Amino acid sequence: MPTLADLLPAVREPGRPLLTWDDRTTGERVELSATTTANWVAKTASLLVDELDAEIGTRVRIGLPSHWLRFVWLLSSWTVGAVVVDRDADIGVSGPDLVGDEPVRLAASLRPLGGPFVSPPEGFVDLATVVPGQPDAFTPLDVPHAGSAALDLADADPLDHAGLVELGAPDPRRVLVEPGDLRRDALLLVSALRGGGSLVVVAGADADQLERVAQQERAHVQP
């Protein structure tokens, strides 16, 4: 049984789109191939381990909405063996709402191209100032195994790597969704990675816009 950390390196066509973020309210569109995603994951994993002392079992709260950075943080956390949680965390990642009370607090502005906050976020480390300078490759000293905890959310039973891989049935389609909760996004990501598929997340769209984007992206709309 592969672990979640094995899924991204195993993508057969890494140059194809894996994650697409389309914000109809701002006009921002970001498309990441598996190769580009892996680069972001390597940098973020390096930050977690080398600067934040994350290790197997470290609890990371990903307080980001459905956004390409949420998927990067899911993969980065699993790569270093951290547990993705929504409470009682060691490390907290916030969006521009700057909500968090963890010992280590990070924040993403969610501005286009991963830009920094206009003003430094008080009490938080701006991810845009610390992630880009990290190494482009990451080699873990400790690797998670199938029984390592992976997802522990208050409204569902906890899952280890093997359990989450099993739940995320392989999906080869290009799937279009609107923003949703963290558990749904985790399962969609695992399914896409296992099946050679890809994800398109569209925010701020009405029904007609959603259908047009689906046609343009040649994607299956998933409720």
N, C-alpha and C positions, 0 to 999 in steps of 0.2 A: 504494500500500500504506500503510494507516494505521500509525502507531506505537502502542506500548502506551499512551503518554500521551494518545492521541486517543480511547481506547475509553470511558472513564468519561463524559467530556462528551457523548458521542454516544448515551448511553442514551435511548431514546425515551420511556419512562415513568419519569422519575426519582423519582416518589413511591412506586413499588412497592418491596417488600422486595428487597434485593440480597444481603445477608449476614445470616445468622442463626446465633448461637452459643447452644447449649443444653447446659449442664453438668448432667447428672443427679446428680452427687455433691453439688453445692452448691445446686442449684435455680435457678442464674442463667440467665436467658435474655435475650439482647441481639439486637435486630433493627435493622438499618441499611438505610435506603433508599439509592438511589444519591445522592440529595441530601445525606443525612447523611454518607454515606461520603465524598463530595466535600469536605465541610467538614473532616472529619478529615484527609483527604489534603492539603488546602490548608495546614492548620496544620502538619502534619508536614513537608511540602515546604519551608515557610518556615523551620522550624527547621533543616533540612538545609542550606539555602543561606545564610540570613542569619546563622546563629550557628555553624554547623559547617563552612562554606566548601565544601560539596559542589558538584561541577560535573560536566560530562559525563565519564564514565569513572571517577568515584570508586567505590571498591569498598566495598559495604555488606554486612556479614554479618548476616543476620536469624536470630538464634538463639532464635526464639520457636516454641512448638509451634503446631499448628493451632488458631487462635483468631482472633477478628475482628481483633485488632491485627496478626496476621501479614499478613492481606490488605491492611490499610491501609498497612503498611510496604512491601509489594510495589508497590502503586500509587504510593506517594510516591516510592520510589526511581526507578521508571521515569519518573515525571513530571519529575524533575530530571536525568534522563539517567544516573543512577548504575547500576552493575552489581550485581546481587544475587549474592552469593558465599557460600561456606561456609569460606573460608580466605583468608589473606593479605589481610586487609581493612584499610581506612583507618578505618572506623567500624564498631563492633560493637554490636548490639542483643541484650541478654540478657533472659531471663525471670527469675523469682525464684531460679533456681539461681546467678545471678551468675557465669557463666562467660564469660571474655573476656580477651584480652590485647592488644587493638587500641589504637592511640594515643588514640582517642576511644571511650569506653565508656558506653553508655546501658543502662538496665534498666527493665522493666515488671513491676510486682508481680503483674499478672493478677488483682488483686482485683476484685470486682464494681464496675461502673460506671467502670472504669479508675482506681480509687483508688490513692493513693500507698502506698509502703511504710510499715509501722508505724514502723520506724526507718530513717534515711537509709542507703541501700546504700553501704557503704564502697568507694571506688574507682570508683563508677558515678554517672552523673547519673540521677535519678529522672524518667522521662518524664512522670509525672503532674504534676510541678512545673514543667515547661517547655513542654509542648505546648499546654495550654488557653489560654495567654495569647498565642499566635501569631495573626496575622491570619487572618480567615475567607476570604480570597481570596488566590490566588497567581498571579503573572504571571512566568514565567521569562524571564530575559535570554537564556539559551541553551536551545534546544530540541533534544531528541534527534531523530535521523533514522532511517530504516529500517535502516541499517547499523550503528547504535550498539549496542554490547554491552549485553545485558539480563540474561542468566543464565549464570553460570559456576560450575558445581558439579563437585566432584571426580569424581563417578561417571558423568558424562555429557558429551557434547560441548557446548561453549559455544554459546549462541544469541544472535543479535542480535534487534532488535525485529521485523523482518520474519519471521525464522524462527520466533519464538515465536507471533506472530499466526497464521502459517500452520499451526502444529501445533495450536493451540487452536481446533479446528473449532467453528463456531457451535452452541450448544446452547440451545434455548428452554425447556427443562424446569426445574422446581424440583428440584434434585438434593440428596439427603441422603447425607452421608458421615460416617464416623468419622475421628478425627484421622489424618493421614498425613504423608508427607514433603513437603519444600518444593517440589520439582519438580512433584509431583502437584497441589499446591494452586495453583501458578502456572498450570498448564494449565487446571485447573477454572475459575479466575477469568477467564482470557482467554476461554474457551469461553462462560461465562455472559454476559460483557459483549458479546461478538460476537453472541450469539444472542438476547439479551433474556431470559435465564434468571436463576436465582438459586441460591444455595447455602445449605444448612443443615448445619452441623457439630455433631454430637452426641458429647459425651464422657461416658465413664463409664456407658454404657448396656449392658444385656444384650440378648439377641436379642429378647425380648418387648417390652422398653421401646423398642427401636429401631423395631420394627414399629408400635407405638402412636404414636410421635412422627411417623413417616412418614405415617400416616393423618391425624393432627391437622394436619400441615403440608401435606398433599396433595402430598407429595414422592416422587420416584422414588429408591429406595435403590440406591446405586451401590457395588459391592464395593470 
